[in-house]
Amino acid sequence: FESNRLIAQGWLETITGDLQKSAKDWTLVESAPEFLGSARLAPALAASAYALNHDPEAGRKIAATLEPNDDRSLLKLDAIWAFSALPDYWIAAAGDDWPAALTDAKACDAWLDAHAPIDKLFGQLRAVWIQPLVALAMAKTGDVAGAEVLISATPLDCYLCVRIRAQIASIHRDWSSAERWFAE
């Protein structure tokens, strides 16, 4: 019960934007009783939350303790939990190192693509999570046209996909499209 309570609390704080509190609660999950890989995923979620909260150094310190400490190693747990622990991506993005974020997202996309025949969920994760992040990193590194092509293939009922469509339009300075996608 305690693990589930902390997990639910951390997740709700993440989706409501209280990332500082979320990071602290994910850290508490590490010391709670183990539940379906929660001890392994919790520090990655804490690192991601710190990075998303514009504290990449705190995220980097936690991510350095992960074994192995690459985002691809977390993808199975992300799929099981439907959480988005990608500390390397978010730390790079928070530090405005979009080439590193792009490299990480592409590696995750390749892993999910290779493992999609094993588990249908991996294909879904590509479409509604990793490919939008690849598209955002592409746009941030200057390949706006490629980003627009990639994001256009994502579902229209995907919140992250639509939000990133708006961000790409903003990067492209297509204000009317950006406004339409943000409104969507």
matplotlib code that plots the C-alpha trace (Angstrom):
import matplotlib.pyplot as plt

x = [0.0, 2.7, 4.5, 1.3, 0.4, 3.7, 3.7, 0.2, 1.2, 4.4, 2.5, -0.3, 2.3, 4.0, 0.9, -0.3, 3.1, 4.4, 7.7, 9.7, 7.4, 7.1, 10.9, 11.0, 8.2, 9.8, 12.9, 10.7, 9.5, 13.1, 13.0, 9.4, 8.7, 9.6, 6.7, 7.1, 10.4, 9.5, 12.9, 14.6, 12.2, 11.7, 15.1, 14.8, 11.5, 13.0, 15.9, 13.4, 11.3, 14.2, 15.3, 11.8, 11.8, 14.9, 17.3, 19.4, 22.2, 20.0, 18.7, 22.3, 23.4, 20.5, 20.9, 24.6, 23.6, 21.4, 22.7, 22.8, 22.3, 20.9, 17.3, 17.0, 17.4, 14.3, 11.9, 10.4, 9.6, 8.2, 5.9, 4.8, 4.1, 3.1, 5.4, 7.9, 11.3, 13.8, 16.4, 19.1, 16.7, 15.2, 18.6, 20.0, 16.8, 17.0, 20.6, 19.6, 21.8, 19.3, 21.8, 22.3, 18.5, 18.0, 20.7, 19.0, 15.5, 16.6, 18.3, 15.1, 13.1, 15.3, 15.1, 11.3, 11.1, 13.3, 11.3, 7.8, 7.2, 7.7, 5.2, 2.6, 2.9, 6.4, 5.0, 2.4, 5.1, 6.9, 3.9, 2.7, 5.8, 9.3, 8.6, 7.1, 10.2, 12.4, 10.4, 10.9, 14.6, 14.8, 13.1, 15.3, 18.4, 17.3, 15.5, 12.1, 10.9, 11.9, 10.2, 7.0, 7.0, 7.6, 5.1, 2.4, 2.4, 1.5, -2.1, -4.3, -5.8, -2.4, -1.9, 1.9, 1.8, -0.5, 1.5, 4.7, 3.0, 2.4, 6.0, 7.4, 5.1, 6.4, 10.0, 9.1, 7.4, 4.2, 2.1, -1.3, -0.6, 1.0, -2.0, -4.4, -2.4, -2.0, -5.8, -6.4]
y = [0.0, 2.5, 2.0, 2.5, 5.6, 7.2, 6.2, 7.7, 10.8, 11.2, 10.7, 13.1, 15.8, 15.1, 15.6, 18.6, 20.3, 20.2, 18.8, 19.7, 17.8, 15.0, 14.6, 14.3, 11.8, 9.7, 9.6, 8.3, 5.5, 4.1, 3.3, 1.9, -1.8, -3.0, -3.2, -4.2, -2.5, 0.7, 0.9, 1.0, 3.4, 5.8, 7.4, 7.8, 9.5, 11.8, 12.7, 13.4, 15.6, 17.6, 18.2, 19.1, 21.5, 23.3, 21.7, 19.5, 19.3, 17.6, 15.3, 14.5, 13.6, 11.1, 9.7, 9.0, 6.5, 4.5, 1.1, 0.9, 4.6, 5.0, 5.7, 2.6, 0.4, 2.0, 1.5, -1.8, -0.3, 2.8, 0.6, -1.5, 1.6, 4.0, 6.6, 8.7, 8.3, 9.6, 11.4, 11.6, 13.3, 15.7, 16.6, 17.4, 19.3, 21.3, 22.2, 23.2, 20.4, 19.4, 17.3, 15.1, 14.9, 14.0, 11.2, 9.8, 9.9, 8.3, 5.5, 4.9, 5.0, 2.4, 0.2, 0.4, -0.3, -3.4, -4.7, -3.7, -7.2, -8.6, -6.3, -4.1, -1.5, -0.6, 0.4, 2.6, 4.2, 5.1, 6.8, 8.8, 9.4, 8.9, 10.1, 13.4, 13.8, 13.0, 15.6, 18.3, 17.6, 17.7, 21.1, 22.4, 21.3, 23.1, 20.3, 21.9, 20.3, 16.8, 17.4, 18.5, 15.3, 13.1, 14.8, 14.8, 11.0, 11.0, 10.6, 13.7, 12.5, 12.4, 15.3, 15.3, 15.0, 18.0, 20.0, 19.3, 20.2, 23.6, 23.9, 23.0, 25.6, 28.1, 27.3, 27.7, 31.0, 29.8, 31.6, 30.8, 27.1, 27.3, 29.1, 26.5, 23.5, 25.1, 25.7, 22.1]
z = [0.0, 0.9, -2.4, -4.4, -2.3, -3.0, -6.7, -7.1, -5.3, -7.3, -10.6, -9.7, -8.8, -12.1, -14.2, -12.2, -12.6, -9.0, -10.3, -7.2, -4.9, -7.5, -7.5, -3.7, -3.6, -6.3, -4.1, -1.3, -3.5, -3.6, 0.1, 0.1, -0.4, -4.0, -6.4, -10.0, -10.5, -8.6, -6.9, -10.3, -12.0, -9.1, -9.2, -13.0, -12.6, -9.9, -12.2, -15.0, -12.7, -11.5, -15.1, -16.2, -13.3, -14.7, -12.3, -14.7, -12.2, -9.5, -12.2, -13.4, -9.9, -9.6, -13.1, -12.5, -9.8, -12.2, -13.3, -16.2, -16.7, -20.1, -21.1, -23.3, -20.2, -18.7, -21.6, -20.4, -17.0, -18.6, -20.7, -17.6, -15.6, -18.4, -16.9, -18.7, -17.2, -19.7, -17.5, -20.2, -22.6, -20.1, -18.6, -22.1, -23.0, -19.7, -20.5, -24.0, -25.4, -28.1, -30.1, -27.1, -26.5, -30.2, -30.0, -26.9, -28.3, -31.6, -29.6, -27.6, -30.8, -32.4, -29.3, -29.3, -33.0, -32.7, -29.8, -31.1, -32.5, -29.0, -27.4, -29.1, -26.4, -27.6, -30.9, -29.2, -27.0, -30.2, -31.7, -28.7, -26.7, -28.3, -31.8, -30.5, -28.4, -31.5, -33.5, -30.8, -30.6, -34.5, -34.6, -31.8, -33.7, -36.9, -38.8, -38.6, -41.9, -40.8, -37.4, -39.1, -41.2, -38.2, -35.9, -38.7, -38.5, -34.8, -33.5, -33.2, -29.9, -28.3, -25.9, -26.1, -29.9, -30.3, -27.8, -29.7, -33.0, -31.5, -30.2, -33.6, -35.3, -32.8, -33.6, -37.3, -36.4, -37.9, -35.3, -36.6, -36.6, -33.2, -31.8, -33.4, -32.0, -28.6, -28.5, -29.5]

ax = plt.figure().add_subplot(projection="3d")
ax.plot(x, y, z, "-o")
ax.set_aspect("equal")
plt.show()
